[in-house]
Amino acid sequence: MDAIIIEGLKVETVIGCFNWERQIIQPLMLDLTIHNDLSRAAASDKLEDTLNYAQICELSAQTIQKAKPELIEHAAHLVLQCLFETFPTIEKLP
């Protein structure tokens, strides 16, 4: 199975349970391993035949920034949900 790996995506966001955490912007680092069949893109050399890395990064960051979650676990859940809904060809995200 093919995979796209994005490491060290820095998202500046409000995250945390405590009042003082909710008052500041904090860095959150994301690592994503996205399993997807890349054979079509490998043969065609066309962006439309693969997952757009820039779009994945932008959607992941926007999802977290909009939600301002209390828990990192919830942030991860929201990103997974968004990516599966936006890119139906994703086979799995570990």
A tleap script that builds the chain and sets N, CA, C and O, in Angstrom:
source leaprc.protein.ff14SB
mol = sequence {
  NMET ASP ALA ILE ILE ILE GLU GLY LEU LYS
  VAL GLU THR VAL ILE GLY CYS PHE ASN TRP
  GLU ARG GLN ILE ILE GLN PRO LEU MET LEU
  ASP LEU THR ILE HIE ASN ASP LEU SER ARG
  ALA ALA ALA SER ASP LYS LEU GLU ASP THR
  LEU ASN TYR ALA GLN ILE CYS GLU LEU SER
  ALA GLN THR ILE GLN LYS ALA LYS PRO GLU
  LEU ILE GLU HIE ALA ALA HIE LEU VAL LEU
  GLN CYS LEU PHE GLU THR PHE PRO THR ILE
  GLU LYS LEU CPRO
}
set mol.1.N position { 0.845 -1.174 0.000 }
set mol.1.CA position { 0.000 0.000 0.000 }
set mol.1.C position { 0.895 1.243 0.000 }
set mol.1.O position { 1.864 1.320 0.755 }
set mol.2.N position { 0.563 2.199 -0.842 }
set mol.2.CA position { 1.311 3.445 -0.927 }
set mol.2.C position { 0.926 4.371 0.224 }
set mol.2.O position { -0.136 4.224 0.830 }
set mol.3.N position { 1.799 5.315 0.510 }
set mol.3.CA position { 1.502 6.273 1.581 }
set mol.3.C position { 2.118 7.629 1.273 }
set mol.3.O position { 3.211 7.728 0.716 }
set mol.4.N position { 1.397 8.651 1.644 }
set mol.4.CA position { 1.904 10.016 1.644 }
set mol.4.C position { 2.198 10.346 3.102 }
set mol.4.O position { 1.352 10.159 3.976 }
set mol.5.N position { 3.402 10.836 3.350 }
set mol.5.CA position { 3.811 11.145 4.717 }
set mol.5.C position { 4.089 12.638 4.828 }
set mol.5.O position { 4.880 13.198 4.068 }
set mol.6.N position { 3.434 13.261 5.775 }
set mol.6.CA position { 3.651 14.680 6.069 }
set mol.6.C position { 4.108 14.747 7.519 }
set mol.6.O position { 3.386 14.328 8.424 }
set mol.7.N position { 5.303 15.273 7.737 }
set mol.7.CA position { 5.858 15.333 9.088 }
set mol.7.C position { 6.122 16.775 9.490 }
set mol.7.O position { 6.588 17.586 8.690 }
set mol.8.N position { 5.816 17.075 10.737 }
set mol.8.CA position { 6.163 18.373 11.293 }
set mol.8.C position { 5.318 19.532 10.805 }
set mol.8.O position { 5.802 20.662 10.726 }
set mol.9.N position { 4.054 19.269 10.474 }
set mol.9.CA position { 3.154 20.356 10.075 }
set mol.9.C position { 2.820 21.171 11.325 }
set mol.9.O position { 2.171 20.670 12.244 }
set mol.10.N position { 3.258 22.410 11.354 }
set mol.10.CA position { 3.054 23.267 12.525 }
set mol.10.C position { 1.759 24.050 12.365 }
set mol.10.O position { 1.566 24.773 11.387 }
set mol.11.N position { 0.878 23.892 13.344 }
set mol.11.CA position { -0.400 24.600 13.361 }
set mol.11.C position { -0.422 25.485 14.603 }
set mol.11.O position { -0.312 24.994 15.727 }
set mol.12.N position { -0.562 26.776 14.395 }
set mol.12.CA position { -0.674 27.734 15.501 }
set mol.12.C position { -2.153 27.858 15.841 }
set mol.12.O position { -2.949 28.283 15.004 }
set mol.13.N position { -2.525 27.490 17.068 }
set mol.13.CA position { -3.946 27.434 17.407 }
set mol.13.C position { -4.189 27.593 18.905 }
set mol.13.O position { -3.264 27.522 19.714 }
set mol.14.N position { -5.432 27.807 19.246 }
set mol.14.CA position { -5.864 27.759 20.644 }
set mol.14.C position { -6.202 26.304 20.938 }
set mol.14.O position { -7.018 25.692 20.249 }
set mol.15.N position { -5.568 25.759 21.965 }
set mol.15.CA position { -5.849 24.384 22.372 }
set mol.15.C position { -5.565 24.256 23.863 }
set mol.15.O position { -4.611 24.840 24.376 }
set mol.16.N position { -6.392 23.495 24.545 }
set mol.16.CA position { -6.170 23.267 25.967 }
set mol.16.C position { -7.458 23.333 26.766 }
set mol.16.O position { -8.475 23.855 26.308 }
set mol.17.N position { -7.387 22.791 27.971 }
set mol.17.CA position { -8.552 22.709 28.863 }
set mol.17.C position { -8.623 23.857 29.856 }
set mol.17.O position { -9.709 24.249 30.284 }
set mol.18.N position { -7.486 24.387 30.216 }
set mol.18.CA position { -7.443 25.402 31.263 }
set mol.18.C position { -7.633 26.799 30.688 }
set mol.18.O position { -7.290 27.057 29.534 }
set mol.19.N position { -8.175 27.686 31.491 }
set mol.19.CA position { -8.468 29.047 31.045 }
set mol.19.C position { -7.226 29.738 30.479 }
set mol.19.O position { -7.299 30.398 29.443 }
set mol.20.N position { -6.083 29.587 31.163 }
set mol.20.CA position { -4.869 30.250 30.688 }
set mol.20.C position { -4.450 29.722 29.313 }
set mol.20.O position { -3.897 30.470 28.507 }
set mol.21.N position { -4.711 28.431 29.039 }
set mol.21.CA position { -4.379 27.860 27.730 }
set mol.21.C position { -5.272 28.439 26.635 }
set mol.21.O position { -4.841 28.598 25.493 }
set mol.22.N position { -6.496 28.749 26.985 }
set mol.22.CA position { -7.474 29.248 26.017 }
set mol.22.C position { -7.203 30.708 25.648 }
set mol.22.O position { -7.813 31.245 24.723 }
set mol.23.N position { -6.279 31.348 26.383 }
set mol.23.CA position { -5.970 32.759 26.151 }
set mol.23.C position { -4.759 32.958 25.242 }
set mol.23.O position { -4.433 34.090 24.883 }
set mol.24.N position { -4.096 31.874 24.872 }
set mol.24.CA position { -2.862 32.000 24.083 }
set mol.24.C position { -2.918 31.111 22.839 }
set mol.24.O position { -3.673 30.141 22.769 }
set mol.25.N position { -2.099 31.476 21.877 }
set mol.25.CA position { -1.915 30.655 20.677 }
set mol.25.C position { -0.723 29.736 20.951 }
set mol.25.O position { 0.335 30.190 21.387 }
set mol.26.N position { -0.906 28.455 20.693 }
set mol.26.CA position { 0.151 27.483 20.940 }
set mol.26.C position { 0.477 26.719 19.658 }
set mol.26.O position { -0.393 26.534 18.806 }
set mol.27.N position { 1.720 26.277 19.520 }
set mol.27.CA position { 2.067 25.457 18.362 }
set mol.27.C position { 1.647 24.006 18.590 }
set mol.27.O position { 1.843 23.448 19.670 }
set mol.28.N position { 1.081 23.425 17.578 }
set mol.28.CA position { 0.707 22.015 17.588 }
set mol.28.C position { 1.368 21.393 16.360 }
set mol.28.O position { 1.187 21.881 15.245 }
set mol.29.N position { 2.124 20.332 16.557 }
set mol.29.CA position { 2.832 19.687 15.452 }
set mol.29.C position { 2.082 18.429 15.020 }
set mol.29.O position { 1.739 17.582 15.845 }
set mol.30.N position { 1.836 18.322 13.718 }
set mol.30.CA position { 1.123 17.167 13.174 }
set mol.30.C position { 2.049 16.332 12.304 }
set mol.30.O position { 2.837 16.866 11.523 }
set mol.31.N position { 1.945 15.027 12.445 }
set mol.31.CA position { 2.563 14.068 11.541 }
set mol.31.C position { 1.432 13.224 10.975 }
set mol.31.O position { 0.641 12.657 11.728 }
set mol.32.N position { 1.353 13.138 9.665 }
set mol.32.CA position { 0.282 12.385 9.009 }
set mol.32.C position { 0.876 11.333 8.089 }
set mol.32.O position { 1.789 11.624 7.316 }
set mol.33.N position { 0.369 10.123 8.165 }
set mol.33.CA position { 0.676 9.069 7.204 }
set mol.33.C position { -0.650 8.670 6.584 }
set mol.33.O position { -1.529 8.130 7.255 }
set mol.34.N position { -0.780 8.944 5.294 }
set mol.34.CA position { -2.053 8.756 4.598 }
set mol.34.C position { -1.879 7.660 3.551 }
set mol.34.O position { -1.125 7.820 2.591 }
set mol.35.N position { -2.578 6.557 3.745 }
set mol.35.CA position { -2.482 5.436 2.816 }
set mol.35.C position { -3.482 5.628 1.680 }
set mol.35.O position { -4.678 5.827 1.892 }
set mol.36.N position { -2.939 5.561 0.467 }
set mol.36.CA position { -3.741 5.818 -0.720 }
set mol.36.C position { -3.051 5.144 -1.904 }
set mol.36.O position { -1.824 5.043 -1.931 }
set mol.37.N position { -3.810 4.694 -2.857 }
set mol.37.CA position { -3.241 4.109 -4.068 }
set mol.37.C position { -2.678 5.238 -4.927 }
set mol.37.O position { -3.422 6.090 -5.412 }
set mol.38.N position { -1.371 5.237 -5.109 }
set mol.38.CA position { -0.707 6.293 -5.870 }
set mol.38.C position { -0.306 5.853 -7.276 }
set mol.38.O position { 0.389 6.589 -7.975 }
set mol.39.N position { -0.731 4.673 -7.696 }
set mol.39.CA position { -0.294 4.147 -8.991 }
set mol.39.C position { -0.775 4.999 -10.168 }
set mol.39.O position { -0.037 5.195 -11.134 }
set mol.40.N position { -1.990 5.498 -10.091 }
set mol.40.CA position { -2.523 6.332 -11.182 }
set mol.40.C position { -1.697 7.617 -11.328 }
set mol.40.O position { -1.350 8.016 -12.439 }
set mol.41.N position { -1.390 8.249 -10.210 }
set mol.41.CA position { -0.581 9.471 -10.238 }
set mol.41.C position { 0.837 9.185 -10.727 }
set mol.41.O position { 1.424 9.986 -11.453 }
set mol.42.N position { 1.375 8.051 -10.328 }
set mol.42.CA position { 2.719 7.684 -10.765 }
set mol.42.C position { 2.780 7.516 -12.278 }
set mol.42.O position { 3.779 7.864 -12.908 }
set mol.43.N position { 1.712 6.983 -12.854 }
set mol.43.CA position { 1.673 6.774 -14.303 }
set mol.43.C position { 1.361 8.057 -15.072 }
set mol.43.O position { 1.910 8.284 -16.149 }
set mol.44.N position { 0.482 8.892 -14.522 }
set mol.44.CA position { 0.015 10.065 -15.274 }
set mol.44.C position { 0.840 11.326 -15.043 }
set mol.44.O position { 0.903 12.193 -15.916 }
set mol.45.N position { 1.468 11.436 -13.886 }
set mol.45.CA position { 2.193 12.652 -13.509 }
set mol.45.C position { 1.265 13.862 -13.429 }
set mol.45.O position { 1.676 14.984 -13.726 }
set mol.46.N position { 0.017 13.635 -13.028 }
set mol.46.CA position { -1.001 14.694 -12.937 }
set mol.46.C position { -1.448 14.860 -11.482 }
set mol.46.O position { -1.725 13.878 -10.793 }
set mol.47.N position { -1.514 16.102 -11.030 }
set mol.47.CA position { -1.928 16.392 -9.661 }
set mol.47.C position { -3.331 15.889 -9.367 }
set mol.47.O position { -3.604 15.427 -8.259 }
set mol.48.N position { -4.218 15.974 -10.341 }
set mol.48.CA position { -5.604 15.547 -10.108 }
set mol.48.C position { -5.730 14.037 -9.871 }
set mol.48.O position { -6.791 13.563 -9.466 }
set mol.49.N position { -4.663 13.285 -10.118 }
set mol.49.CA position { -4.695 11.841 -9.897 }
set mol.49.C position { -4.106 11.423 -8.544 }
set mol.49.O position { -3.895 10.237 -8.287 }
set mol.50.N position { -3.851 12.391 -7.705 }
set mol.50.CA position { -3.289 12.086 -6.391 }
set mol.50.C position { -3.918 12.992 -5.342 }
set mol.50.O position { -4.828 13.766 -5.639 }
set mol.51.N position { -3.436 12.889 -4.139 }
set mol.51.CA position { -3.873 13.781 -3.069 }
set mol.51.C position { -2.966 15.006 -3.068 }
set mol.51.O position { -1.745 14.879 -3.163 }
set mol.52.N position { -3.547 16.167 -2.963 }
set mol.52.CA position { -2.808 17.420 -2.978 }
set mol.52.C position { -2.256 17.686 -1.574 }
set mol.52.O position { -3.016 17.964 -0.647 }
set mol.53.N position { -0.946 17.601 -1.424 }
set mol.53.CA position { -0.299 17.778 -0.125 }
set mol.53.C position { -0.647 19.139 0.479 }
set mol.53.O position { -0.958 19.235 1.666 }
set mol.54.N position { -0.594 20.180 -0.339 }
set mol.54.CA position { -0.887 21.533 0.158 }
set mol.54.C position { -2.314 21.622 0.688 }
set mol.54.O position { -2.556 22.236 1.727 }
set mol.55.N position { -3.248 21.014 -0.018 }
set mol.55.CA position { -4.645 21.036 0.418 }
set mol.55.C position { -4.823 20.241 1.713 }
set mol.55.O position { -5.576 20.653 2.594 }
set mol.56.N position { -4.142 19.121 1.828 }
set mol.56.CA position { -4.198 18.322 3.058 }
set mol.56.C position { -3.695 19.143 4.245 }
set mol.56.O position { -4.322 19.159 5.305 }
set mol.57.N position { -2.573 19.816 4.064 }
set mol.57.CA position { -2.005 20.634 5.141 }
set mol.57.C position { -2.929 21.786 5.504 }
set mol.57.O position { -3.170 22.044 6.683 }
set mol.58.N position { -3.445 22.475 4.498 }
set mol.58.CA position { -4.328 23.617 4.737 }
set mol.58.C position { -5.611 23.192 5.448 }
set mol.58.O position { -6.026 23.832 6.414 }
set mol.59.N position { -6.236 22.125 4.977 }
set mol.59.CA position { -7.470 21.642 5.607 }
set mol.59.C position { -7.234 21.187 7.045 }
set mol.59.O position { -8.050 21.453 7.928 }
set mol.60.N position { -6.129 20.508 7.271 }
set mol.60.CA position { -5.810 20.037 8.624 }
set mol.60.C position { -5.654 21.218 9.577 }
set mol.60.O position { -6.213 21.218 10.674 }
set mol.61.N position { -4.898 22.217 9.155 }
set mol.61.CA position { -4.680 23.398 9.992 }
set mol.61.C position { -5.981 24.161 10.224 }
set mol.61.O position { -6.290 24.530 11.358 }
set mol.62.N position { -6.736 24.398 9.169 }
set mol.62.CA position { -7.993 25.144 9.292 }
set mol.62.C position { -8.988 24.435 10.210 }
set mol.62.O position { -9.687 25.078 10.993 }
set mol.63.N position { -9.046 23.124 10.109 }
set mol.63.CA position { -9.972 22.340 10.934 }
set mol.63.C position { -9.668 22.528 12.414 }
set mol.63.O position { -10.574 22.746 13.219 }
set mol.64.N position { -8.396 22.443 12.766 }
set mol.64.CA position { -8.004 22.596 14.168 }
set mol.64.C position { -8.191 24.039 14.633 }
set mol.64.O position { -8.700 24.282 15.727 }
set mol.65.N position { -7.783 24.987 13.806 }
set mol.65.CA position { -7.890 26.396 14.197 }
set mol.65.C position { -9.340 26.827 14.383 }
set mol.65.O position { -9.644 27.609 15.284 }
set mol.66.N position { -10.222 26.329 13.551 }
set mol.66.CA position { -11.640 26.685 13.662 }
set mol.66.C position { -12.263 26.081 14.924 }
set mol.66.O position { -13.062 26.732 15.598 }
set mol.67.N position { -11.899 24.850 15.237 }
set mol.67.CA position { -12.508 24.134 16.365 }
set mol.67.C position { -12.010 24.616 17.725 }
set mol.67.O position { -12.753 24.584 18.706 }
set mol.68.N position { -10.755 25.063 17.786 }
set mol.68.CA position { -10.151 25.443 19.071 }
set mol.68.C position { -10.423 24.373 20.135 }
set mol.68.O position { -11.020 24.665 21.172 }
set mol.69.N position { -9.989 23.147 19.879 }
set mol.69.CA position { -10.338 22.035 20.773 }
set mol.69.C position { -9.651 22.131 22.131 }
set mol.69.O position { -8.627 22.795 22.289 }
set mol.70.N position { -10.235 21.460 23.084 }
set mol.70.CA position { -9.624 21.365 24.410 }
set mol.70.C position { -8.563 20.267 24.432 }
set mol.70.O position { -7.517 20.423 25.061 }
set mol.71.N position { -8.834 19.161 23.748 }
set mol.71.CA position { -7.949 17.994 23.793 }
set mol.71.C position { -7.274 17.741 22.447 }
set mol.71.O position { -7.871 17.938 21.389 }
set mol.72.N position { -6.025 17.301 22.509 }
set mol.72.CA position { -5.299 16.919 21.300 }
set mol.72.C position { -5.999 15.742 20.622 }
set mol.72.O position { -6.039 15.660 19.394 }
set mol.73.N position { -6.544 14.844 21.418 }
set mol.73.CA position { -7.249 13.687 20.858 }
set mol.73.C position { -8.441 14.128 20.008 }
set mol.73.O position { -8.715 13.542 18.960 }
set mol.74.N position { -9.136 15.148 20.460 }
set mol.74.CA position { -10.278 15.661 19.691 }
set mol.74.C position { -9.791 16.345 18.417 }
set mol.74.O position { -10.415 16.213 17.364 }
set mol.75.N position { -8.690 17.067 18.507 }
set mol.75.CA position { -8.107 17.698 17.316 }
set mol.75.C position { -7.767 16.637 16.271 }
set mol.75.O position { -8.058 16.810 15.087 }
set mol.76.N position { -7.152 15.540 16.712 }
set mol.76.CA position { -6.800 14.454 15.794 }
set mol.76.C position { -8.048 13.852 15.159 }
set mol.76.O position { -8.075 13.594 13.956 }
set mol.77.N position { -9.073 13.631 15.965 }
set mol.77.CA position { -10.334 13.082 15.451 }
set mol.77.C position { -10.935 13.994 14.379 }
set mol.77.O position { -11.390 13.513 13.342 }
set mol.78.N position { -10.938 15.289 14.622 }
set mol.78.CA position { -11.501 16.239 13.655 }
set mol.78.C position { -10.728 16.238 12.340 }
set mol.78.O position { -11.323 16.300 11.264 }
set mol.79.N position { -9.404 16.168 12.430 }
set mol.79.CA position { -8.581 16.132 11.214 }
set mol.79.C position { -8.865 14.856 10.428 }
set mol.79.O position { -9.044 14.905 9.211 }
set mol.80.N position { -8.906 13.720 11.112 }
set mol.80.CA position { -9.212 12.452 10.435 }
set mol.80.C position { -10.566 12.513 9.743 }
set mol.80.O position { -10.696 12.118 8.584 }
set mol.81.N position { -11.558 13.002 10.444 }
set mol.81.CA position { -12.909 13.105 9.891 }
set mol.81.C position { -12.921 14.000 8.649 }
set mol.81.O position { -13.521 13.649 7.633 }
set mol.82.N position { -12.267 15.139 8.730 }
set mol.82.CA position { -12.215 16.073 7.607 }
set mol.82.C position { -11.520 15.455 6.392 }
set mol.82.O position { -12.005 15.576 5.268 }
set mol.83.N position { -10.390 14.796 6.621 }
set mol.83.CA position { -9.642 14.217 5.500 }
set mol.83.C position { -10.400 13.067 4.844 }
set mol.83.O position { -10.415 12.963 3.617 }
set mol.84.N position { -11.030 12.204 5.640 }
set mol.84.CA position { -11.818 11.116 5.055 }
set mol.84.C position { -13.005 11.651 4.259 }
set mol.84.O position { -13.343 11.100 3.212 }
set mol.85.N position { -13.635 12.711 4.739 }
set mol.85.CA position { -14.782 13.289 4.026 }
set mol.85.C position { -14.354 14.006 2.749 }
set mol.85.O position { -15.052 13.943 1.737 }
set mol.86.N position { -13.221 14.681 2.791 }
set mol.86.CA position { -12.757 15.473 1.651 }
set mol.86.C position { -12.117 14.614 0.573 }
set mol.86.O position { -12.264 14.893 -0.617 }
set mol.87.N position { -11.412 13.575 0.982 }
set mol.87.CA position { -10.674 12.721 0.049 }
set mol.87.C position { -11.158 11.276 0.183 }
set mol.87.O position { -10.556 10.498 0.924 }
set mol.88.N position { -12.223 10.903 -0.512 }
set mol.88.CA position { -12.791 9.555 -0.357 }
set mol.88.C position { -11.863 8.423 -0.805 }
set mol.88.O position { -12.117 7.262 -0.484 }
set mol.89.N position { -10.793 8.741 -1.541 }
set mol.89.CA position { -9.878 7.679 -1.977 }
set mol.89.C position { -8.880 7.276 -0.893 }
set mol.89.O position { -8.153 6.297 -1.056 }
set mol.90.N position { -8.841 8.024 0.213 }
set mol.90.CA position { -7.945 7.642 1.309 }
set mol.90.C position { -8.377 6.274 1.827 }
set mol.90.O position { -9.543 6.056 2.159 }
set mol.91.N position { -7.416 5.363 1.887 }
set mol.91.CA position { -7.712 4.005 2.337 }
set mol.91.C position { -7.673 3.896 3.857 }
set mol.91.O position { -8.530 3.255 4.465 }
set mol.92.N position { -6.670 4.530 4.465 }
set mol.92.CA position { -6.615 4.526 5.926 }
set mol.92.C position { -5.622 5.564 6.397 }
set mol.92.O position { -4.695 5.953 5.687 }
set mol.93.N position { -5.850 5.990 7.606 }
set mol.93.CA position { -4.937 6.862 8.337 }
set mol.93.C position { -4.658 6.137 9.645 }
set mol.93.O position { -5.577 5.930 10.436 }
set mol.94.N position { -3.395 5.742 9.895 }
set mol.94.CA position { -3.134 4.988 11.129 }
set mol.94.C position { -3.457 5.779 12.373 }
set mol.94.O position { -3.289 5.277 13.485 }
savepdb mol mol.pdb
quit
